[in-house]
Amino acid sequence: MAIDPPTIIPRSEHVISRANISEPALNVLYRLKKAGFSAYLVGGCVRDLLLGREPKDFDVTTDARPEQIRDLFRSCRLVGRRFRLAHLRFGREIIETATFRGPPEEGLSENGRIVSDNVYGTLEQDAWRRDFSVNALYYNIRDFSVVDYTRGMEDLEAGRLRLIGDPVTRYREDPVRMLRAVRFAAKLGFTLHPDSETPIWELAPSLQEIPSARLFEEILKLFLGGCAVQTFELLRRFNLFRWLFPQTEACLGEEEQGFPRIFLAQALNNTDARIAAGKPVTPAFLFAALLWEPVRKLTERYQQEGVPEFQAMREAAEAVLANQTNHVALPRRFSLPMREIWYLQPRFAYRRGKRPLRLLQHPRFRAAYDFLLLRAQSGEDQGELCQWWTEFQEMGEKERLRLVRVSTKSRRRKPRKRVDKPVASTEV
């Protein structure tokens, strides 16, 4: 393929300043340059700097081979099987440094997917190997210019997301690119180029070919980036969500008492609000929300069949999780807290005796209580229960104990009055 000369945007015509680049990233760039290698910032960090945003991290690309990078940096750790990368650690910050990629060798693909990618190339070849044009912009540390081979600056200014090369081929090489397209469109507020958008509906089922463990990591990127609501809407629009969460999708297609199910949308909206406020969101809570509708529906079905409430909840949770792991893996460190959040929901209804005090001391109480609030906000009939538990938490210890004693006494049966039987007379 003939490659056109790149567009070079000089320092005077773009907004990137070294003042906005992290010191470790500059350290890597300058040390590579001093050693005689080419060195560029590339990818999302360049895109975000040009948009006036603060990059989440900084990636470097160079013509130095991984072993040469390791010789230059004592903190270097080589990672990756498909393609060798150098992770350079500076305190808490890691600068991912990659050698220019070349076109994949023939015979190293499987059903159109690239399974081995450890081929090195030139800057030009590296640019055409990247996924989206706005992610193929290079900041050159030698003259502080921006190098553009793929009309990325044009797309950036137009607010457009365009896949480099033939979209069908690129999606088949790596179906996760469809998820990345949705994530970037939601994050940046960009529109997908029609050529990059059209194949997604047809190729969405190819997500089944991706290892479920990799999809778990992609789900976290999709929903914990601060744009979960927009991401969710785009995933459903492009028919991608059903290949990630088929049980949830089936529930969302059904109405409840004439109204659409809105629990998940409410949960994702709250997730975005917490991230915007700098509050943590755990993957366990996120996945508990993503799978709550199928768990709730199956629990109700089991109860109608005569299974006791707590047992119905446990059996439903196990069945839903077993099915879900066929699509997106759920590490045990997250699936266990998810179960606890679900299992505690029926216990909120028991407010007599010492049960409320024991529930309040449970390590997963706060997450389960927040989950209960979400259920109420989305229309489940839990308003009075939420108010009681909110007030119960705000009480002092003595007030709680007094409430427990009152509740306990109210449940005790009053002793029957003893009635003495009349003694039979022995008189004659």
Secondary structure by P-SEA (a helix, b strand, c coil): ccccbbbbbcccccccccccccaaaaaaaaaaaaabbbbbbccaaaaaaaacccccbbbbbccccaaaaaaacccbbbbbccbbbbbbbcccbbbbbbccccccccccccccccccccccccaaaaaaacccccccbbbbccccbbbbccaaaaaaaaccccccccaaaaaaaccaaaaaaaaaaaaacccccccccccccccccccccccaaaaaaaaaaaccccaaaaaaaaaaaacccccccaaaaaaaacccccccccaaaaaaaaaaaaaaacbbbbaaaaaaaacaaaaaaaaaaaaaacccaaaaaaaaaaaaaaaaaacbbbccccaaaaaaaaaacccccccccaaaaaaaaccaaaaaaaaaaaaaaaccccaaaaaaaaaaaaccaaaaaaaaaaaaaaaccccccccccccccccc
